[in-house]
Amino acid sequence: MGSTLFAVALPLALGIVMFGLGLTLTLDDFARVTRYPKAALVALACQLLVLPVICFGLVHLFGLDGALAVGMMLLAASPGGTSANLFSHIAGGNVALNITLTAINSVLAVFTLPVVVGLSYAVFLDDGAAIGLQPGKFVQVFALVLVPVAAGMAVRRGFEGWALRMHTTVKIAAAVVLALVVVAALVSEFDAFTEHVGQLGAIALLLCTCSLVIGYLAPRACGVVREDAIASGMEIGVHNAALAIAVAVTVLGNETMAVPGAVYGFLMNIPAAIATYLFARSRRTESAPVSA
């Protein structure tokens, strides 16, 4: 896929994904955080503070640098992906909490992504001034993240019946679009991918695994119930790879930075599926009747 076509098609593809997310959200989802204050605060702290530190450590551990290192940090700062809700549902998590965290994280990403990327530029490219905290970058991230979500929420509010009927169809379409975005990103930077596939694959798998484990154990250590902890783990472990790829290409203008997101978008399904299976299995074991 050519660079120009990629840059034009990618925002549209991300718009479909985020619009689909918007169709699942209402204003009550933002207010619902008051019902799960501890779970939400712990999950957000892990997402915004702990994960970037862990990702930074993994990047240094595996010797990744330059644009690929920035792309990895961009991914770590991205909010949870829409597939986190599905994994959480199968695993027995509190999907309502997932939706709430996704909604809040999507809003916060408008502010946190430029900060993380600006610091990453300064560390890995020695070019912090290239992105910094320029207002234009905030506007672009705002347009990529919130405009399609707001449009989806508006449609949900005005045509709730249609939105609910289309929920499954849009979810499938979003999954297909995400897969196409990942493939397109890998193809567009195939040389960078093949050269660093070992490093990127290892970091992606470790980041996802660490995110899932921390996202579950940190809330549990704070006394959060199991269902909420599972939702937190899935939300933190399954990042929005499409958003990371779109920001890299359309906002930062660097397709190489999109490669980590593409690798993660493919490999994250492995640890996420394993965690889902283990959670679901333990739930069945706990609920099974004890014979006399």
Phi, psi and chi 1 to 4 in degrees:
 res  aa     phi    psi   chi1   chi2   chi3   chi4
   1 MET       -  129.5 -179.2  179.5  -69.0      -
   2 GLY   -68.1  158.1      -      -      -      -
   3 SER   -61.8  -41.9  -62.4      -      -      -
   4 THR   -65.1  -46.0  -58.4      -      -      -
   5 LEU   -62.5  -40.8  179.8   58.6      -      -
   6 PHE   -60.8  -46.1 -165.5   23.3      -      -
   7 ALA   -65.8  -30.9      -      -      -      -
   8 VAL   -82.2  -43.4  171.2      -      -      -
   9 ALA   -74.7  -30.9      -      -      -      -
  10 LEU   -63.4  -47.4 -172.6   53.1      -      -
  11 PRO   -59.1  -35.8  -24.9   35.9      -      -
  12 LEU   -65.3  -43.1  178.3   60.8      -      -
  13 ALA   -63.4  -45.1      -      -      -      -
  14 LEU   -64.1  -36.3  179.5   65.5      -      -
  15 GLY   -58.3  -39.8      -      -      -      -
  16 ILE   -63.1  -44.6  -65.0  173.6      -      -
  17 VAL   -62.2  -47.6  173.9      -      -      -
  18 MET   -72.4  -32.8  -58.4  -52.9  -75.0      -
  19 PHE   -63.2  -42.5  177.6   78.5      -      -
  20 GLY   -60.5  -38.5      -      -      -      -
  21 LEU   -62.6  -43.2  170.2   61.9      -      -
  22 GLY   -60.2  -33.9      -      -      -      -
  23 LEU   -64.4  -20.6  -73.1  178.9      -      -
  24 THR   -93.6   -5.2   68.8      -      -      -
  25 LEU  -107.7  149.0  -61.2  176.6      -      -
  26 THR  -133.7  169.9   66.0      -      -      -
  27 LEU   -62.3  -26.9  -67.9  177.7      -      -
  28 ASP   -63.9  -27.0  -71.8  -19.2      -      -
  29 ASP   -64.7  -33.3  -65.2  -39.6      -      -
  30 PHE   -74.9  -36.5  -67.4   88.7      -      -
  31 ALA   -74.3  -23.2      -      -      -      -
  32 ARG   -63.7  -17.1 -167.8 -173.4  -69.4  125.0
  33 VAL   -58.6  -25.2   69.1      -      -      -
  34 THR   -67.3  -19.0   57.2      -      -      -
  35 ARG   -81.2  -25.5  -56.9 -179.2 -162.3  172.3
  36 TYR  -127.4   56.0  -40.2  105.9      -      -
  37 PRO   -61.7  -45.1   21.9  -33.1      -      -
  38 LYS   -65.9  -47.3 -176.4 -173.3  -67.4 -174.1
  39 ALA   -60.9  -42.6      -      -      -      -
  40 ALA   -66.8  -43.9      -      -      -      -
  41 LEU   -65.9  -42.3  -72.1  174.5      -      -
  42 VAL   -65.1  -44.4  173.6      -      -      -
  43 ALA   -62.7  -43.4      -      -      -      -
  44 LEU   -66.6  -37.2  -69.7  172.8      -      -
  45 ALA   -63.3  -42.6      -      -      -      -
  46 CYS   -63.2  -44.9  -69.8      -      -      -
  47 GLN   -64.3  -45.5  171.4   73.2   49.1      -
  48 LEU   -87.3  -28.6  -59.9  176.6      -      -
  49 LEU  -113.9  -48.6  -58.4  175.2      -      -
  50 VAL   -74.1  -46.8  178.2      -      -      -
  51 LEU   -62.7  -44.2  -72.6 -165.1      -      -
  52 PRO   -58.2  -36.3  -27.7   37.5      -      -
  53 VAL   -66.3  -44.5  173.1      -      -      -
  54 ILE   -62.6  -45.1  -69.1  176.4      -      -
  55 CYS   -61.9  -42.0 -175.2      -      -      -
  56 PHE   -59.1  -42.2 -175.8   80.0      -      -
  57 GLY   -64.8  -41.8      -      -      -      -
  58 LEU   -65.7  -40.2  -70.4  173.8      -      -
  59 VAL   -59.4  -44.2  165.4      -      -      -
  60 HIS   -70.2  -39.0  -86.3  -77.5      -      -
  61 LEU   -59.7  -39.4  178.2   64.6      -      -
  62 PHE   -96.1    5.5  -75.5   87.9      -      -
  63 GLY    69.3   26.6      -      -      -      -
  64 LEU   -79.9  141.9 -157.9   64.4      -      -
  65 ASP  -146.6 -178.5   57.6   11.1      -      -
  66 GLY    63.9 -146.5      -      -      -      -
  67 ALA   -62.8  -33.8      -      -      -      -
  68 LEU   -67.1  -37.0  -68.4  174.6      -      -
  69 ALA   -65.8  -42.2      -      -      -      -
  70 VAL   -62.5  -42.0  175.1      -      -      -
  71 GLY   -61.9  -35.6      -      -      -      -
  72 MET   -68.3  -41.4 -154.9   71.9 -137.2      -
  73 MET   -66.4  -37.1  -66.0  -60.1  -62.0      -
  74 LEU   -60.3  -41.9  168.7   62.0      -      -
  75 LEU   -63.3  -45.2  173.1   69.9      -      -
  76 ALA   -61.4  -30.4      -      -      -      -
  77 ALA   -86.0   -7.0      -      -      -      -
  78 SER   -76.2  147.9  -62.7      -      -      -
  79 PRO   -71.3  177.0   27.7  -36.1      -      -
  80 GLY   -65.0  150.5      -      -      -      -
  81 GLY   -88.1  165.7      -      -      -      -
  82 THR   -65.4  -27.0   53.7      -      -      -
  83 SER   -70.3  -15.1   53.9      -      -      -
  84 ALA   -59.7  -35.2      -      -      -      -
  85 ASN   -63.4  -40.6  -63.1   -9.3      -      -
  86 LEU   -68.3  -46.6  176.1   59.9      -      -
  87 PHE   -59.2  -42.8  -77.8  120.7      -      -
  88 SER   -63.6  -41.7 -177.7      -      -      -
  89 HIS   -60.1  -46.9  171.5   69.3      -      -
  90 ILE   -67.3  -35.4  -62.1  173.0      -      -
  91 ALA   -78.6  -11.5      -      -      -      -
  92 GLY    92.8   24.2      -      -      -      -
  93 GLY   -86.6  172.4      -      -      -      -
  94 ASN   -84.3   95.0 -176.9  -12.3      -      -
  95 VAL   -64.5  -31.7  178.7      -      -      -
  96 ALA   -60.3  -39.1      -      -      -      -
  97 LEU   -67.4  -39.1  177.4   58.5      -      -
  98 ASN   -56.5  -47.0  -84.2  108.0      -      -
  99 ILE   -63.0  -40.8  -66.2  172.8      -      -
 100 THR   -63.2  -46.7  -62.6      -      -      -
 101 LEU   -64.3  -39.9  -68.8  173.8      -      -
 102 THR   -61.7  -43.5  -60.8      -      -      -
 103 ALA   -62.5  -47.7      -      -      -      -
 104 ILE   -67.3  -44.1  -64.9  173.3      -      -
 105 ASN   -62.5  -36.0  -92.7  -31.8      -      -
 106 SER   -64.9  -36.3  -64.2      -      -      -
 107 VAL   -71.1  -46.4  173.7      -      -      -
 108 LEU   -63.6  -29.5  -68.4  177.7      -      -
 109 ALA   -59.7  -28.8      -      -      -      -
 110 VAL   -57.8  -32.3  174.3      -      -      -
 111 PHE   -99.3  -36.2  -53.8   98.1      -      -
 112 THR   -78.5  -34.7   57.7      -      -      -
 113 LEU   -59.7  -49.6  -78.3  176.3      -      -
 114 PRO   -60.7  -34.0  -25.1   36.0      -      -
 115 VAL   -66.7  -50.2  173.0      -      -      -
 116 VAL   -63.3  -43.1  171.6      -      -      -
 117 VAL   -66.9  -39.7  172.0      -      -      -
 118 GLY   -61.6  -44.4      -      -      -      -
 119 LEU   -65.6  -38.5  -66.5  174.5      -      -
 120 SER   -65.8  -39.0  -60.4      -      -      -
 121 TYR   -58.5  -45.4 -100.4   76.3      -      -
 122 ALA   -63.8  -36.6      -      -      -      -
 123 VAL   -81.7  -47.1  172.5      -      -      -
 124 PHE   -97.5  -21.1  -63.5  110.6      -      -
 125 LEU  -119.9   -4.9  -66.1  176.5      -      -
 126 ASP    51.9   42.7 -167.0   25.2      -      -
 127 ASP  -146.8   49.8 -169.6   19.5      -      -
 128 GLY   -59.8  -28.8      -      -      -      -
 129 ALA   -68.3  -17.8      -      -      -      -
 130 ALA   -68.3  -24.8      -      -      -      -
 131 ILE  -126.9  -49.7  177.4   79.1      -      -
 132 GLY    46.0 -138.1      -      -      -      -
 133 LEU  -121.8   42.6  -59.2  178.0      -      -
 134 GLN   -60.2  135.9  -59.5  172.1   16.6      -
 135 PRO   -56.4  -35.2  -25.5   34.6      -      -
 136 GLY   -61.1  -34.5      -      -      -      -
 137 LYS   -69.3  -40.0  -57.9  -58.6  179.7 -177.9
 138 PHE   -59.0  -43.1  -81.6  107.8      -      -
 139 VAL   -63.1  -42.3  172.2      -      -      -
 140 GLN   -66.1  -44.2  -69.2 -178.3   59.1      -
 141 VAL   -64.2  -40.2  174.4      -      -      -
 142 PHE   -57.6  -46.0  178.3   88.6      -      -
 143 ALA   -65.3  -39.8      -      -      -      -
 144 LEU   -68.7  -37.7  -78.4  171.3      -      -
 145 VAL   -93.6  -55.4  177.2      -      -      -
 146 LEU   -89.1  -32.8  -69.2 -172.8      -      -
 147 VAL   -60.5  -51.3  170.2      -      -      -
 148 PRO   -67.1  -32.9   19.5  -30.6      -      -
 149 VAL   -63.8  -45.5  171.6      -      -      -
 150 ALA   -61.3  -38.9      -      -      -      -
 151 ALA   -63.9  -42.7      -      -      -      -
 152 GLY   -63.1  -40.6      -      -      -      -
 153 MET   -65.3  -37.3  -69.2  179.9   65.4      -
 154 ALA   -64.9  -41.8      -      -      -      -
 155 VAL   -64.3  -41.9  171.4      -      -      -
 156 ARG   -60.2  -40.6  166.7   69.4 -179.4  -92.2
 157 ARG   -69.6  -39.3 -176.8  176.8  178.7   84.4
 158 GLY   -86.5  -28.2      -      -      -      -
 159 PHE  -135.2   61.8  -53.8   94.2      -      -
 160 GLU   -59.8  -41.8 -175.8  173.0    6.4      -
 161 GLY   -59.5  -46.7      -      -      -      -
 162 TRP   -63.7  -42.0  179.4   85.4      -      -
 163 ALA   -61.9  -41.5      -      -      -      -
 164 LEU   -68.7  -37.5  -67.4  175.5      -      -
 165 ARG   -67.4  -33.5  -70.5 -165.9  -58.0  -87.8
 166 MET   -87.1   -2.5  -68.8  -64.1  -66.0      -
 167 HIS   -56.1  -51.3  175.4   65.7      -      -
 168 THR   -65.1  -43.1  -59.5      -      -      -
 169 THR   -61.2  -44.8  -58.6      -      -      -
 170 VAL   -66.7  -36.6  172.8      -      -      -
 171 LYS   -63.3  -42.2 -177.5  179.9  -68.0 -173.4
 172 ILE   -65.5  -43.5  -65.4  173.2      -      -
 173 ALA   -61.1  -40.2      -      -      -      -
 174 ALA   -64.4  -39.3      -      -      -      -
 175 ALA   -64.9  -41.4      -      -      -      -
 176 VAL   -64.7  -44.0  172.4      -      -      -
 177 VAL   -62.2  -42.6  168.2      -      -      -
 178 LEU   -59.6  -43.9  173.7   59.5      -      -
 179 ALA   -61.1  -42.3      -      -      -      -
 180 LEU   -65.5  -39.5  -67.6  175.0      -      -
 181 VAL   -61.9  -44.3  166.8      -      -      -
 182 VAL   -62.1  -47.6  168.0      -      -      -
 183 VAL   -62.2  -44.3  171.7      -      -      -
 184 ALA   -61.3  -40.6      -      -      -      -
 185 ALA   -65.9  -40.5      -      -      -      -
 186 LEU   -67.1  -41.3  -69.0  176.7      -      -
 187 VAL   -66.8  -41.2  170.0      -      -      -
 188 SER   -65.9  -27.6   67.1      -      -      -
 189 GLU  -126.7   50.1  -73.3  -66.8  -40.0      -
 190 PHE   -63.8  -37.2 -172.0   70.7      -      -
 191 ASP   -64.1  -45.0  -69.4  -20.0      -      -
 192 ALA   -64.2  -36.5      -      -      -      -
 193 PHE   -66.1  -49.6  166.5   69.2      -      -
 194 THR   -66.0  -32.8   53.8      -      -      -
 195 GLU   -70.0  -32.3 -177.7  179.7   -6.9      -
 196 HIS  -120.5   19.5  -59.9  -81.4      -      -
 197 VAL   -61.0  -36.2   61.3      -      -      -
 198 GLY   -64.0  -49.8      -      -      -      -
 199 GLN   -62.6  -49.9  -70.1  174.0  -59.2      -
 200 LEU   -64.2  -41.7  -68.8  173.2      -      -
 201 GLY   -63.1  -43.8      -      -      -      -
 202 ALA   -65.0  -44.9      -      -      -      -
 203 ILE   -64.6  -42.7  -65.1  174.3      -      -
 204 ALA   -61.7  -45.8      -      -      -      -
 205 LEU   -66.0  -42.2  -73.1  172.4      -      -
 206 LEU   -68.0  -40.5  -77.1  172.8      -      -
 207 LEU   -63.0  -44.8  178.3   61.9      -      -
 208 CYS   -64.7  -44.0 -174.9      -      -      -
 209 THR   -63.0  -47.3  -58.7      -      -      -
 210 CYS   -62.0  -39.2  -70.4      -      -      -
 211 SER   -64.2  -44.0  -59.3      -      -      -
 212 LEU   -63.2  -45.0  -70.8  164.4      -      -
 213 VAL   -66.5  -49.5  171.6      -      -      -
 214 ILE   -65.8  -41.0  -68.4  172.1      -      -
 215 GLY   -61.6  -26.0      -      -      -      -
 216 TYR   -92.0  -47.2  175.2   76.2      -      -
 217 LEU   -72.4  -36.7  -68.3 -178.4      -      -
 218 ALA   -61.1  -48.2      -      -      -      -
 219 PRO   -62.9  -39.5  -24.6   35.8      -      -
 220 ARG   -62.4  -39.2  -71.3  -65.1  -80.0  166.6
 221 ALA   -65.2  -23.2      -      -      -      -
 222 CYS   -95.1    9.2  -65.9      -      -      -
 223 GLY    86.6   15.1      -      -      -      -
 224 VAL   -77.8  141.2  172.3      -      -      -
 225 VAL   -65.5  158.8  -61.9      -      -      -
 226 ARG   -58.4  -44.5 -176.0  175.4 -175.8  -88.2
 227 GLU   -61.6  -40.7  -69.5   77.0    9.7      -
 228 ASP   -70.4  -35.8  -69.9   -2.3      -      -
 229 ALA   -66.7  -37.5      -      -      -      -
 230 ILE   -63.7  -44.9  -69.2  174.8      -      -
 231 ALA   -59.3  -42.9      -      -      -      -
 232 SER   -62.1  -45.5  171.0      -      -      -
 233 GLY   -60.0  -43.5      -      -      -      -
 234 MET   -68.8  -39.1  -68.1  -57.9  173.2      -
 235 GLU   -65.2  -39.2 -170.2   67.5   25.4      -
 236 ILE   -80.2  -32.3  -67.0  170.3      -      -
 237 GLY   -81.5  -26.6      -      -      -      -
 238 VAL  -108.2   94.0 -178.6      -      -      -
 239 HIS   -81.6  161.1  -67.5  -84.2      -      -
 240 ASN   -82.7   85.9 -167.3  -27.7      -      -
 241 ALA   -63.2  -35.2      -      -      -      -
 242 ALA   -61.6  -39.6      -      -      -      -
 243 LEU   -66.3  -43.0  175.7   59.5      -      -
 244 ALA   -61.1  -41.8      -      -      -      -
 245 ILE   -66.2  -43.4  -65.9  170.2      -      -
 246 ALA   -64.7  -42.8      -      -      -      -
 247 VAL   -63.4  -41.3  170.9      -      -      -
 248 ALA   -60.6  -43.4      -      -      -      -
 249 VAL   -83.6  -47.8  174.7      -      -      -
 250 THR   -89.4  -32.8   61.2      -      -      -
 251 VAL   -92.3  -46.5  177.9      -      -      -
 252 LEU   -90.0  -16.5  -55.4  178.9      -      -
 253 GLY    64.8   34.9      -      -      -      -
 254 ASN  -137.4  105.6 -168.9  -45.6      -      -
 255 GLU   -70.8  -26.2  -67.7 -174.0   14.7      -
 256 THR   -62.2  -35.4  -58.7      -      -      -
 257 MET   -67.1  -15.9  -68.8 -178.9 -173.8      -
 258 ALA   -81.9  -16.9      -      -      -      -
 259 VAL   -62.7  -46.1  176.4      -      -      -
 260 PRO   -57.3  -39.6  -26.8   36.6      -      -
 261 GLY   -63.6  -38.1      -      -      -      -
 262 ALA   -67.8  -42.9      -      -      -      -
 263 VAL   -63.4  -43.4  173.7      -      -      -
 264 TYR   -65.4  -41.9 -174.4   92.4      -      -
 265 GLY   -59.1  -28.3      -      -      -      -
 266 PHE   -85.2  -47.9  175.4   73.7      -      -
 267 LEU   -80.5  -22.3  -67.9  179.1      -      -
 268 MET   -61.0  -24.0   70.1  178.3 -176.3      -
 269 ASN   -66.0  -22.8  -65.6  -72.4      -      -
 270 ILE   -70.9  -62.2  -61.2  173.7      -      -
 271 PRO   -63.9  -32.6   19.3  -29.7      -      -
 272 ALA   -64.5  -41.3      -      -      -      -
 273 ALA   -67.8  -39.4      -      -      -      -
 274 ILE   -64.3  -45.7  -67.2  173.8      -      -
 275 ALA   -62.2  -41.2      -      -      -      -
 276 THR   -61.0  -44.1  -61.4      -      -      -
 277 TYR   -61.6  -45.3  169.4   76.4      -      -
 278 LEU   -65.7  -41.9  -67.4  175.9      -      -
 279 PHE   -63.9  -45.7  -77.8  134.5      -      -
 280 ALA   -64.4  -39.3      -      -      -      -
 281 ARG   -66.6  -43.9 -178.5  179.7  179.7 -177.1
 282 SER   -65.4  -33.1   64.4      -      -      -
 283 ARG   -65.7  -42.3 -179.7 -176.0   58.4  175.8
 284 ARG   -64.9  -37.7  -70.8 -165.8  -62.6  -90.7
 285 THR   -65.4  -41.9  -58.4      -      -      -
 286 GLU   -68.0  -34.4  -69.5  176.1   -1.7      -
 287 SER   -87.1   -8.5   61.1      -      -      -
 288 ALA   -69.0  139.5      -      -      -      -
 289 PRO   -67.8  143.7   24.9  -34.5      -      -
 290 VAL   -91.2  124.0  178.7      -      -      -
 291 SER   -73.2  147.5   57.8      -      -      -
 292 ALA   -73.5      -      -      -      -      -
